[in-house]
Amino acid sequence: MIYYFSGTGNSYKVAAQLAQSTSTKLADMSSVAVDVPVCDDAVVGFVLPVYAWGLPVIVEQFVKSLPRGVRHKYVYAVLTCGDDMGYADVLLRKALKRVGWQLDAVYVVQMRNTYVCLPGFDVDSPDVQQCKDRAFGQRMTHVAACVASRAPFDEREMLRGAWPWLKSYVLRPLFNKLLISDRRFSVDASVCSQCGACVRRCPLGNMRMGTDGLPQWHAGKCTHCLRCYHICPHHAISYGKFTRGKGQVKINL
């Protein structure tokens, strides 16, 4: 089984291709019940995006719900990131260890940038995106071969970037405390078509249509995946002033 979470489609693309290559079933972390059925002596994969050089809140919650003390033949993770991943793999390893799971290997796939909620962060330029697209196929072939051969952890597979400890252990907690919230999301009523795509496609059911026909947040379950922002066909959704003039990516889910 491959358990995945994907906000804007990057991790789903990886999980789907890996599942096809390895003849493995997929399960969405945001919809799987708490009592996850996992058999002993199995190969289990986790595919997830790196958020703020760490794990999405929904992934942390999912890991806590896993059956405790289950032993497996091989447990691996594939992390997707726009630039670098800091020590996200270490955080995942520790989270799994707390429920008695051992993480045998980690692979990283660099994908399109989707985070736009801080100054200096935006979607990739067309040239950068094309470069990543060209590298994707070769990278996935490598990852699938490593999984098939049950390859062990290799530090050379990581994309830690500069100052990884600072990013994962200092900036990430601040990011989670100050920015992982739906309070700053808003919609421009003058351009919103009231199509409801953002509400229907929110992976955590954190949105609803208000009596005025406009989307509303504030259900307290936001994992900051930005699917609502990127999926809006009219670019009507913003996150405070941070997203002014920022681009969108096409949702592939």
C-alpha positions as CSV (number, residue, x, y, z in Angstrom):
1,M,0.0,0.0,0.0
2,I,1.1,3.6,-0.7
3,Y,-0.5,6.2,1.6
4,Y,-0.3,9.7,0.2
5,F,-1.4,13.2,0.8
6,S,-1.5,15.8,-1.9
7,G,-2.8,19.4,-1.8
8,T,-2.1,20.6,-5.3
9,G,-1.3,17.3,-7.1
10,N,2.4,17.0,-6.9
11,S,2.5,14.2,-4.4
12,Y,-0.5,12.5,-6.1
13,K,1.4,12.5,-9.4
14,V,4.3,10.8,-7.7
15,A,2.2,8.3,-5.8
16,A,0.1,7.4,-8.9
17,Q,3.2,6.7,-11.0
18,L,4.9,4.8,-8.3
19,A,1.8,2.7,-7.7
20,Q,1.6,1.9,-11.4
21,S,5.3,1.0,-11.5
22,T,5.2,-1.3,-8.5
23,S,1.6,-2.6,-8.9
24,T,0.6,-1.1,-5.5
25,K,-2.7,0.2,-4.2
26,L,-3.1,3.9,-3.3
27,A,-4.9,5.3,-0.2
28,D,-5.4,9.0,0.5
29,M,-4.3,10.0,4.0
30,S,-7.0,12.6,4.2
31,S,-9.8,10.1,3.7
32,V,-8.5,6.8,5.2
33,A,-10.2,5.8,8.5
34,V,-8.2,6.0,11.7
35,D,-8.0,2.2,12.0
36,V,-5.7,1.7,9.0
37,P,-5.5,-2.0,8.1
38,V,-1.8,-2.8,7.6
39,C,-0.5,-6.3,7.4
40,D,2.8,-7.6,8.8
41,D,5.6,-8.4,6.4
42,A,4.3,-5.9,3.9
43,V,5.9,-3.1,1.8
44,V,4.4,0.2,2.8
45,G,5.1,3.6,1.2
46,F,4.3,7.2,2.2
47,V,4.2,9.9,-0.3
48,L,3.8,13.5,0.9
49,P,4.7,17.1,0.3
50,V,7.2,19.0,2.4
51,Y,5.6,22.0,4.2
52,A,7.9,24.5,5.8
53,W,10.8,22.0,5.8
54,G,8.6,19.6,7.8
55,L,5.4,17.5,7.6
56,P,1.9,18.7,6.8
57,V,-0.3,18.7,9.9
58,I,-2.7,16.2,8.3
59,V,0.3,13.8,7.8
60,E,1.4,14.2,11.4
61,Q,-2.2,13.3,12.5
62,F,-2.3,10.3,10.1
63,V,0.9,8.9,11.4
64,K,-0.4,9.1,15.0
65,S,-3.4,6.9,13.9
66,L,-1.3,4.1,12.5
67,P,-1.4,0.7,14.2
68,R,1.4,0.5,16.8
69,G,4.3,-1.8,16.8
70,V,3.6,-3.3,13.4
71,R,6.7,-4.8,11.7
72,H,7.1,-4.6,7.9
73,K,9.3,-6.0,5.2
74,Y,10.1,-2.5,3.9
75,V,8.8,1.0,4.8
76,Y,9.8,4.0,2.6
77,A,8.8,7.5,2.0
78,V,8.9,9.8,-1.0
79,L,8.9,13.5,-0.2
80,T,8.0,16.2,-2.8
81,C,9.4,19.7,-2.5
82,G,9.8,22.8,-4.6
83,D,13.3,23.6,-3.7
84,D,14.7,21.7,-0.6
85,M,13.4,19.6,2.3
86,G,15.5,20.4,5.3
87,Y,15.2,17.6,7.9
88,A,11.7,16.7,7.0
89,D,12.7,13.0,6.6
90,V,14.1,13.1,10.2
91,L,10.8,14.5,11.5
92,L,8.9,11.7,9.7
93,R,11.3,9.0,11.0
94,K,10.8,10.3,14.6
95,A,7.0,10.4,14.1
96,L,6.9,6.9,12.8
97,K,9.2,5.7,15.6
98,R,6.8,7.0,18.2
99,V,4.2,4.5,16.9
100,G,6.7,1.7,16.6
101,W,7.4,1.9,12.9
102,Q,10.8,1.8,11.3
103,L,11.5,4.0,8.2
104,D,13.9,2.1,5.9
105,A,14.4,4.6,3.1
106,V,13.5,8.1,1.9
107,Y,13.5,9.6,-1.6
108,V,13.0,13.2,-2.7
109,V,11.4,14.4,-5.9
110,Q,11.7,18.1,-6.8
111,M,8.4,19.4,-8.2
112,R,6.7,22.7,-9.1
113,N,6.6,25.3,-6.4
114,T,3.1,25.9,-5.0
115,Y,3.8,28.0,-1.9
116,V,2.9,31.6,-2.3
117,C,2.1,32.9,1.2
118,L,5.3,34.7,2.2
119,P,7.3,37.4,0.5
120,G,9.8,35.9,-2.0
121,F,7.8,32.8,-2.5
122,D,5.9,32.3,-5.8
123,V,5.2,29.6,-8.4
124,D,8.0,28.7,-10.8
125,S,8.9,30.5,-14.0
126,P,8.0,28.5,-17.1
127,D,11.7,27.7,-17.7
128,V,12.1,26.3,-14.2
129,Q,8.9,24.3,-14.5
130,Q,10.0,22.8,-17.8
131,C,13.3,21.8,-16.3
132,K,11.6,20.0,-13.4
133,D,9.2,18.3,-15.8
134,R,12.1,17.0,-17.9
135,A,13.8,15.6,-14.8
136,F,10.6,14.0,-13.4
137,G,10.5,10.8,-15.5
138,Q,14.1,9.9,-14.9
139,R,13.8,10.6,-11.2
140,M,10.7,8.4,-10.9
141,T,12.3,5.5,-12.7
142,H,15.2,5.7,-10.2
143,V,12.8,5.8,-7.2
144,A,10.8,2.9,-8.5
145,A,13.9,0.8,-9.0
146,C,15.2,1.6,-5.5
147,V,11.8,0.6,-4.0
148,A,11.7,-2.6,-6.0
149,S,15.2,-3.6,-4.8
150,R,14.4,-2.5,-1.2
151,A,17.3,-0.1,-1.2
152,P,18.4,1.3,2.2
153,F,18.5,4.9,3.3
154,D,21.1,7.0,1.3
155,E,21.9,10.5,2.5
156,R,22.8,11.3,-1.1
157,E,19.1,11.1,-2.0
158,M,18.3,14.1,0.2
159,L,17.9,17.7,-0.9
160,R,18.5,19.4,2.5
161,G,19.4,22.9,1.2
162,A,21.2,25.6,3.1
163,W,20.8,25.8,6.9
164,P,18.5,22.7,7.1
165,W,18.6,22.5,10.9
166,L,17.5,26.2,11.2
167,K,14.7,25.7,8.7
168,S,13.3,22.5,10.2
169,Y,13.8,23.1,13.9
170,V,13.5,26.9,14.3
171,L,11.6,28.4,11.3
172,R,9.2,25.5,10.9
173,P,7.7,25.8,14.5
174,L,7.3,29.5,14.0
175,F,5.7,28.9,10.6
176,N,3.3,26.4,12.1
177,K,2.4,28.7,15.0
178,L,1.9,31.9,13.0
179,L,0.9,30.9,9.4
180,I,-0.8,27.4,9.5
181,S,-4.3,28.9,9.8
182,D,-7.3,29.6,7.6
183,R,-7.9,33.0,9.2
184,R,-6.2,35.1,6.5
185,F,-8.0,33.4,3.5
186,S,-10.6,35.6,1.8
187,V,-12.4,35.8,-1.5
188,D,-13.0,38.7,-3.8
189,A,-16.7,38.8,-4.3
190,S,-16.3,40.9,-7.5
191,V,-14.7,38.1,-9.4
192,C,-15.9,35.0,-7.6
193,S,-18.3,33.0,-9.8
194,Q,-19.7,31.1,-6.8
195,C,-18.8,27.8,-8.6
196,G,-17.9,26.1,-5.3
197,A,-14.9,24.3,-6.7
198,C,-12.8,25.3,-3.7
199,V,-15.4,24.0,-1.2
200,R,-16.0,20.7,-3.0
201,R,-12.3,20.0,-3.4
202,C,-10.9,21.0,0.0
203,P,-9.3,17.7,1.1
204,L,-10.2,18.2,4.8
205,G,-13.7,19.6,4.4
206,N,-12.6,22.9,5.9
207,M,-14.8,25.1,3.7
208,R,-18.5,25.7,3.0
209,M,-20.6,28.1,1.0
210,G,-22.0,30.9,3.0
211,T,-25.5,32.3,2.8
212,D,-24.2,35.0,0.5
213,G,-23.0,32.3,-2.0
214,L,-19.3,32.9,-1.2
215,P,-16.9,30.3,0.2
216,Q,-16.1,30.4,3.9
217,W,-13.2,28.9,5.9
218,H,-12.7,28.8,9.6
219,A,-13.6,25.2,10.4
220,G,-10.2,24.8,12.2
221,K,-9.0,21.9,10.1
222,C,-6.8,23.7,7.6
223,T,-3.4,22.1,6.8
224,H,-2.4,25.0,4.5
225,C,-2.2,22.9,1.3
226,L,-3.4,26.0,-0.7
227,R,-5.6,23.8,-3.0
228,C,-8.4,26.4,-2.6
229,Y,-6.1,29.2,-3.8
230,H,-4.8,27.3,-6.8
231,I,-8.0,25.7,-7.9
232,C,-10.0,28.9,-8.2
233,P,-10.7,29.4,-11.9
234,H,-10.9,33.2,-11.4
235,H,-8.0,33.7,-9.0
236,A,-10.5,35.2,-6.5
237,I,-8.9,33.7,-3.4
238,S,-6.1,35.4,-1.5
239,Y,-4.2,34.8,1.7
240,G,-4.0,38.3,3.3
241,K,-1.7,40.6,1.3
242,F,0.9,37.8,0.9
243,T,-0.5,36.5,-2.4
244,R,-1.0,39.8,-4.3
245,G,0.5,39.4,-7.7
246,K,1.4,35.7,-7.2
247,G,0.7,33.0,-9.7
248,Q,-1.3,29.8,-9.6
249,V,-0.6,26.2,-10.6
250,K,-3.0,23.8,-12.4
251,I,-4.5,21.3,-10.0
252,N,-3.9,17.7,-11.2
253,L,-6.1,15.7,-8.9
